[in-house]
Amino acid sequence: MAGWINRENRVPQYQRIMQGADNLRLWEKARGKWMIPAYKVLLFTTFGSSMYMMGRLVLGHKTWFGKN
């Protein structure tokens, strides 16, 4: 633990990296550009399929397609 006491302060260096002029949002730098859109696709797909199947169950159909 003695090495942590006189350690260099790297916060300004990390702030320069995160607050650079690259016109990216913070979540894009921290998580990547693909994570939030992929999450939204998954979220809306599962929500939409749940609503579709609930509507079919209300109408009396117990399968995804057809009139069974």
Secondary structure, 3 states (H helix, E strand, C coil): CHHHHCCCCCHHHHHHHHCCCCCCCHHHHHHCCCHHHHHHHHHHHHHHHHHHHHHHHHCCCCCCCCCC
